[in-house]
Amino acid sequence: MEQAIDADLLRIPVGPGSLHVERYGHGGGAVVLLHGFGTSSFLWRNIAPALTFAGLTAFAVDLLGYGESDRPLDADYSIAAQAEYLERAMTGLRVPEATVVGLGIGGGIALRLACTRPARVRRLALINSVAFDDCPGRDVRSIQLGTARFALRVSQGVLGAAPLLKRVLEEGVAHREAMPARLVARYLAPYAGADGVMHLLALARALRAEDVESLPLSRLAVPTLILWGEEEPWLDSGLPERLQRAIPGSTLVRMAQVGRLVPEDSPELLAQLLSEHARGGEPGQR
């Protein structure tokens, strides 16, 4: 996949802090890319450039508290709050509406934005998205349940981020070679040291089902593409069909031999599907 395009690096104030946003291309229809728990805009490094070759402008966002975005103390890092920050960021970016793409908890944020600020979302793409009461996934719930124990171990200087996040990253792909040690290290980098681990625990604690389980999905009136990796390990396997039934006119594409982190497992196919969707095409079943 071609990647011969540099991103414009932007800082967008959203209230409690600023978001790091990478913009690829200019002048085409806007596509906003939202990562999931434990990752960042780096996840879209192969997808965003490919979207520009389809005549689109891609905005890869670090959610507040993630990646290179600010991580203010005592900020609200919930899905509901992140949707509000995203809406403010779109104002700052002068993007009145966009195709909004979300993976994992990023999908929950995209759903929340589409339901609460429908004028902002022209099209919607959900990739292994949390929804209903399946939020967060079992990966994050295991961290939430062990927060007190993990915090004690951090205070004793015996725990880094790797034991908490390494398994989530490695089991988030169907092909282990898609998540080599160097990529694991890249994703772990923002959580170095005791402060980084405590921040990761705070991000996990902020995620709750109530932010998505009661959303009025039946009222969504935007073209919606649901993409599901068949090897998704952390969410219920029946969730994509529930989403398809709940969102009028939505299209479901199941992706064989693909896990949670679709941009790592199958970047070429994902870029093709997102480009078709953002430009108004109807992806076929895979």
VENPESUL-V807093 format. One record per pair of residues at least 24 apart in sequence whose ideal C-beta (glycine too) atoms are under 6 Angstrom apart, sorted by the first residue. I is the first residue (numbers start at 1). GAP is how many residues later the second one is. D is the distance in Angstrom with one decimal. If there is no record, write none. Layout:
i-><I I>
gap-><GAP GAP>
d-><D D>
This chain:
i-><1 1 1 1 3 5 5 12 12 14 14 14 16 16 17 17 17 18 19 19 19 20 20 20 20 21 21 22 23 24 24 24 24 25 25 26 28 28 28 29 30 30 30 31 31 31 31 32 32 32 33 33 34 34 34 34 34 35 36 36 36 36 37 37 37 38 38 39 40 40 41 43 46 47 47 50 51 54 56 65 71 77 77 78 78 79 79 79 79 80 82 83 83 83 86 87 90 97 99 99 100 101 103 104 105 108 108 111 114 115 115 121 123 123 124 124 125 125 125 126 127 127 128 128 128 131 131 132 133 133 134 134 134 135 135 136 137 137 138 139 139 140 140 143 144 147 150 154 154 161 161 161 161 161 162 171 172 172 172 173 173 173 173 174 174 174 174 174 178 178 217 217 220 224 225 225 226 226 227 228 229 229 229 229 230 230 231 232 253 253 255>
gap-><45 49 266 267 46 44 47 77 80 71 74 75 56 59 47 53 55 52 42 50 70 42 47 48 49 38 40 38 36 24 25 28 34 27 32 31 27 28 29 27 27 65 68 25 27 68 247 27 66 68 27 68 27 68 72 75 76 71 67 68 69 70 67 68 103 127 130 148 26 27 26 220 221 216 224 221 224 221 222 138 128 126 129 128 133 29 30 33 132 131 27 26 29 30 27 30 30 25 24 179 24 24 24 24 25 27 104 104 106 100 101 101 99 100 98 100 100 149 152 100 100 135 101 104 132 81 112 81 76 80 101 102 105 74 77 71 97 98 96 29 95 64 67 61 60 54 51 40 43 27 30 35 36 39 26 62 87 88 89 86 88 91 92 57 83 84 85 91 86 87 29 30 27 26 26 52 24 26 26 26 26 29 30 33 24 26 28 28 30 33 31>
d-><5.5 5.8 5.9 5.5 5.0 4.5 5.8 4.7 4.2 4.1 4.3 5.4 4.9 4.5 5.7 2.9 4.7 5.2 6.0 4.7 5.2 4.2 5.9 3.9 4.7 5.6 5.3 4.4 5.5 4.3 5.6 4.9 4.4 3.4 4.4 6.0 4.6 4.3 4.6 5.3 5.3 4.7 3.8 5.2 4.9 4.7 5.2 4.9 4.6 4.9 4.6 5.1 5.9 4.1 3.2 5.6 5.9 5.3 4.7 2.6 5.1 5.1 5.9 5.2 5.3 5.0 5.5 5.8 5.2 3.0 5.6 5.1 4.1 5.3 5.1 3.7 5.9 3.9 5.6 5.5 5.8 5.3 3.9 4.7 5.7 4.7 5.4 5.8 3.9 4.4 4.8 5.0 4.0 4.6 5.8 5.2 6.0 4.6 4.1 4.2 5.8 4.3 4.2 5.9 5.6 5.8 4.6 5.8 5.8 4.6 5.9 5.4 5.8 4.9 5.2 4.4 4.5 6.0 5.7 5.1 4.7 5.4 5.6 4.9 5.1 5.8 5.5 5.3 4.9 4.9 5.5 5.2 5.5 4.5 5.1 4.2 3.5 4.8 4.7 4.6 4.3 5.2 5.7 4.4 5.3 5.2 6.0 5.1 5.0 5.1 3.7 5.9 5.1 5.8 6.0 5.2 5.4 4.0 4.2 4.7 5.2 5.3 4.9 3.9 5.1 5.5 4.2 5.5 4.7 5.2 4.1 5.1 5.2 4.0 5.3 4.5 5.7 4.6 5.4 5.0 5.1 3.6 4.9 5.4 5.7 5.3 4.3 5.2 5.5 5.4 5.9>
